[in-house]
Amino acid sequence: MVKDLFERIQDNKGPLGKWASQAEGYFVFPKLEGKLGPRMNFQGKEVLNWSINDYLGLATHPEVLKADAEAAAEFGAAYPMGARMMSGHTDWHEQLEKELAAFVNKEAAYLLNFGYQGMVSTIDALVTKNDVIVYDVDSHACIIDGVRLHMGKRFTYKHNDIESFEKNLQRATKMAEEQNGGILVITEGVFGMRGQQGKLKEIVALKEKYNFRLLVDDAHGFGTLGKTGAGAGEEQGIQDGIDVYFSTFAKSMASIGAFIAADQDIIDYLKYNLRSQMFAKSLPMILVKGALKRLDLLRSNPGLKDKLWENVDRLQGGLKERGFNIGDTNTCVTPVYLEGSVPEAMIMVNDLRENYGIFLSIVVYPVIPKGIILLRVIPTASHTFEDIDVTLSSFEAIRAKLVDGTYKKVADANLVDMDAK
């Protein structure tokens, strides 16, 4: 008997979906309203917002808003129509690609409509079934989904563990030799949950011993790391060792879109083999012209990055002084690790928002291990020292309630433990 395809979906909502009836609209899929920035409105109240990746504060920069508005007035939302290979190619797309390539010190670049979709398609285009992929186990979901498309072998190594990386590289080398294939190594410039930089320098150093190519997702490093803001590769002095550099516009560039950068012959190949771009409408001119202005500000106004890092240092330093565990982050991403259950986390976040006016992202199982609550704080250049100090005091208050069992009592009385069902 053939089962109803939807039976599984109706019976098992998934590790996050099972909380939907209690969480949706507040803990997940919340609605932040008002002008983008550190102060926004949530359910009718002003909150101090630590949950947007507008690292450099470009989302509401006057020059950016002006460029966006002028592009919208001149071109509308549709231009250019069609995929770039057919009818959607312009001089402006080419100019943005040239400027992005120069900014990250690569020969050429290619625009992508979306970061997530672009990474999936890039991985798919770079490898065949005879090739082997080696990637960090903590890689972003877009990398995981790209690897899932791979019809050949793949190996994961322990997060940022070079010994584990080399062991798996040895396994991959043997497999690739047997199959007459190559090796693609994938990691991140900055891991968006823990805030650690990928160990790019150590990985690149192994290129002298093993024959592999390196793809780096630097979504959180672009604009925030390196002397010029060119990312984690520049920060670690190994940008030349990155064979394919990827970043999105959704973080420091405060927009939509992404790009890959590499040697000219690699970009030429990808332009004709990236299925997600070949068969998708061209990136609209509003976004292209807007990205050019944002990139210009990245280059011409280093004070934006300086202010960001002043805030990062004050926030992370303040957390450490107060005894909070922020792991070993060495980037702007600021994780605060606490111990507690999912129900306790829900009550704690409710308290933060309703009584302290603090809005931030909460990460729980299955993204991180059971029993751990991760408060993910994203400082930006737009935050003030006062914002930081208020937040530090609020964190001390909620930690005390978590430790003394206040949140557990409230959770036990008000929330259904879905794991117990």
Secondary structure as the mmCIF struct_conf table of DSSP 4:
data_model
#
loop_
_struct_conf.conf_type_id
_struct_conf.id
_struct_conf.beg_label_comp_id
_struct_conf.beg_label_asym_id
_struct_conf.beg_label_seq_id
_struct_conf.end_label_comp_id
_struct_conf.end_label_asym_id
_struct_conf.end_label_seq_id
HELX_LH_PP_P HELX_LH_PP_P1 VAL A 2 ASP A 4
TURN_TY1_P TURN_TY1_P1 LEU A 5 PHE A 6
HELX_RH_AL_P HELX_RH_AL_P1 GLU A 7 ASP A 11
TURN_TY1_P TURN_TY1_P2 PRO A 15 LEU A 16
HELX_RH_3T_P HELX_RH_3T_P1 GLY A 17 TRP A 19
HELX_RH_AL_P HELX_RH_AL_P2 ALA A 20 ALA A 23
STRN STRN1 GLU A 24 GLU A 24
TURN_TY1_P TURN_TY1_P3 GLY A 25 PHE A 27
STRN STRN2 VAL A 28 VAL A 28
BEND BEND1 PHE A 29 PHE A 29
STRN STRN3 LEU A 32 GLU A 33
BEND BEND2 GLY A 34 PRO A 38
STRN STRN4 ARG A 39 PHE A 42
TURN_TY1_P TURN_TY1_P4 GLN A 43 GLY A 44
STRN STRN5 LYS A 45 ASN A 49
TURN_TY1_P TURN_TY1_P5 TYR A 55 LEU A 56
BEND BEND3 GLY A 57 GLY A 57
HELX_RH_3T_P HELX_RH_3T_P2 LEU A 58 THR A 60
HELX_RH_AL_P HELX_RH_AL_P3 PRO A 62 PHE A 75
TURN_TY1_P TURN_TY1_P6 GLY A 76 ALA A 78
HELX_LH_PP_P HELX_LH_PP_P2 TYR A 79 TYR A 79
BEND BEND4 PRO A 80 PRO A 80
HELX_LH_PP_P HELX_LH_PP_P3 MET A 81 MET A 81
BEND BEND5 GLY A 82 GLY A 82
TURN_TY1_P TURN_TY1_P7 ARG A 84 SER A 87
HELX_RH_AL_P HELX_RH_AL_P4 ASP A 91 PHE A 103
TURN_TY1_P TURN_TY1_P8 VAL A 104 ASN A 105
BEND BEND6 GLU A 107 GLU A 107
STRN STRN6 ALA A 108 LEU A 112
BEND BEND7 ASN A 113 ASN A 113
HELX_RH_AL_P HELX_RH_AL_P5 GLY A 115 LEU A 126
TURN_TY1_P TURN_TY1_P9 LYS A 129 ASN A 130
BEND BEND8 ASP A 131 ASP A 131
STRN STRN7 VAL A 132 ASP A 136
TURN_TY1_P TURN_TY1_P10 VAL A 137 ASP A 138
HELX_RH_AL_P HELX_RH_AL_P6 ALA A 141 ARG A 148
TURN_TY1_P TURN_TY1_P11 LEU A 149 LEU A 149
BEND BEND9 GLY A 152 GLY A 152
STRN STRN8 LYS A 153 TYR A 157
TURN_TY1_P TURN_TY1_P12 HIS A 159 ASN A 160
HELX_RH_AL_P HELX_RH_AL_P7 ILE A 162 GLN A 179
TURN_TY1_P TURN_TY1_P13 ASN A 180 ASN A 180
STRN STRN9 ILE A 183 GLU A 188
BEND BEND10 GLY A 189 GLY A 189
STRN STRN10 VAL A 190 VAL A 190
TURN_TY1_P TURN_TY1_P14 GLY A 192 ARG A 194
HELX_LH_PP_P HELX_LH_PP_P4 GLN A 196 GLN A 196
STRN STRN11 GLN A 197 GLN A 197
HELX_LH_PP_P HELX_LH_PP_P5 GLY A 198 GLY A 198
HELX_RH_AL_P HELX_RH_AL_P8 LEU A 200 ALA A 205
HELX_RH_3T_P HELX_RH_3T_P3 LEU A 206 GLU A 208
TURN_TY1_P TURN_TY1_P15 LYS A 209 LYS A 209
BEND BEND11 TYR A 210 TYR A 210
STRN STRN12 ARG A 213 ASP A 217
TURN_TY1_P TURN_TY1_P16 ALA A 219 THR A 224
BEND BEND12 LEU A 225 GLY A 229
HELX_RH_AL_P HELX_RH_AL_P9 ALA A 232 GLN A 236
TURN_TY1_P TURN_TY1_P17 GLY A 237 GLY A 237
HELX_RH_3T_P HELX_RH_3T_P4 GLN A 239 GLY A 241
BEND BEND13 ASP A 243 ASP A 243
STRN STRN13 VAL A 244 THR A 248
BEND BEND14 PHE A 249 LYS A 251
TURN_TY1_P TURN_TY1_P18 SER A 252 MET A 253
BEND BEND15 SER A 255 ILE A 256
STRN STRN14 ALA A 258 ALA A 262
HELX_RH_AL_P HELX_RH_AL_P10 GLN A 264 LYS A 271
TURN_TY1_P TURN_TY1_P19 TYR A 272 ASN A 273
HELX_RH_AL_P HELX_RH_AL_P11 ARG A 275 MET A 278
TURN_TY1_P TURN_TY1_P20 PHE A 279 PHE A 279
BEND BEND16 ALA A 280 ALA A 280
HELX_LH_PP_P HELX_LH_PP_P6 LYS A 281 PRO A 284
HELX_RH_AL_P HELX_RH_AL_P12 MET A 285 SER A 300
TURN_TY1_P TURN_TY1_P21 PRO A 302 PRO A 302
HELX_RH_AL_P HELX_RH_AL_P13 GLY A 303 GLU A 321
TURN_TY1_P TURN_TY1_P22 ARG A 322 GLY A 323
STRN STRN15 ASN A 325 ASN A 325
TURN_TY1_P TURN_TY1_P23 GLY A 327 ASP A 328
BEND BEND17 THR A 331 CYS A 332
STRN STRN16 THR A 334 GLU A 339
HELX_RH_AL_P HELX_RH_AL_P14 VAL A 342 ASN A 355
BEND BEND18 TYR A 356 TYR A 356
STRN STRN17 ILE A 358 PHE A 359
STRN STRN18 SER A 361 VAL A 363
TURN_TY1_P TURN_TY1_P24 TYR A 365 VAL A 367
BEND BEND19 ILE A 368 ILE A 368
TURN_TY1_P TURN_TY1_P25 LYS A 370 GLY A 371
STRN STRN19 ILE A 372 VAL A 377
TURN_TY1_P TURN_TY1_P26 ALA A 381 SER A 382
HELX_RH_AL_P HELX_RH_AL_P15 PHE A 385 VAL A 403
TURN_TY1_P TURN_TY1_P27 ASP A 404 GLY A 405
HELX_RH_AL_P HELX_RH_AL_P16 THR A 406 ASN A 414
HELX_RH_3T_P HELX_RH_3T_P5 MET A 418 ALA A 420
#
